[in-house]
Amino acid sequence: METDSPRSPEAAIGHRVEDLWEVAQPQLSPSEKLNSCFEDIPVASFPRAHPSQVIEIPSDASLADTVETLSKNKILSAPIRNVDAPEDASWIDKYIGIVEFAGIAMWLLHQTDASPNGTAGSAVGSPVANLAARLGSFTFRRTSSGRVETTTDSESDEAASVGGSFFETLTSSEFYKNTKVGDISGSFRWAPFLALQTSDTFLTMLLLLSKYRMKSLPVVDMGGDHIENIITQSSVVHMLAECAGLPWFESWGTKKLCDLGLPLMKPYKLVKVNEDQPVLKAFQLMREKGVGGLPVMDTSGTKAIGNISIRDVQYLLAAPKIYNQYRTIAAKDFLTAVRHHLQEQHEASPFLHDVITCKRDDAIKDIILKLDSVKIHRIYVVDDEGNAEGVITLRDIISKLVHEPRHYFGDFFDGVVPLPANSTV
């Protein structure tokens, strides 16, 4: 029977899953069927990222240039290319790591730690070697509840307060202009980064992006000298959105969030910041709790008035002059200043939208379509009164699509990436 051609490369993947779904062993559960389907599709089949998304940052680029490149291309991270590597170097020698907005945020917090009076002067003399040592790696610990967190010293609201001129002073300093991205890249858990081979499977990719908390995955040929593709959580969710209407997707996608165990956390565990707290407190909490974003709550502490994500550190560094009128920068001031700046620049951004919310009895398909259409990474779950009850991230969605078979990765991750508290593997 003749069928319509898939409307996109992502939809073509969905049709491939559908074909595999139809011939899967009938005794398999729906979850096992999905695992089986994704295990039979190689990563090489994943649609190639737009050329603007396969961005490389030279190791001698300044931090200022790096922030501008990531911001301009609307990406969260990029591989760092070693400018001293020979032209014929393999990919493992050609790259020295990945720079992320998360690392840049940590760098920024280091400067404010060094500047307790809210000025950038003392940061100018900070040695780059010490900076790299401070930002080189994350230390993980498991809390009494089993949650994996990064260990840091706790900072008070007072310590997080800086003057509105701090960021303009910092970004105009020679220190900021001369610090090289290679100096703050530090060392990753794998050198230079964890990469997928083109022969790896979709199941491997989906597990790394969900259970093992990878934000993005470079794809390489083992003997090659360059990155073939970069697969992100966002691109996977976009692929799922393009699968809407296919029977296998509808079978899974029509399930309610609550039936899938979402949101994962209890309401009292939602990481959030009050609108009157310093904006740097938001970035400190993201660093401490290992989250990529959090809601800004109103004075009642129950309703979200905005969202700040780790990538929004770009607005502290790329447009510092917009805060000059503020003696200190509270979270609500940050939201107001950035929105005004984006409107003046006529720049489209999820930042301009109201807080995106959903209910526990919404279907996961509707959440996928909403996140993909607005191009955001998290959605807040609210009750009938609009009170925030939890958050659902791209990672949460992917984690409900597949599960890790017993011993799937062997001992590869032992002692390297902490397993989730509820792991049975």
Disulfide bonds with the S-S distance in Angstrom:
none
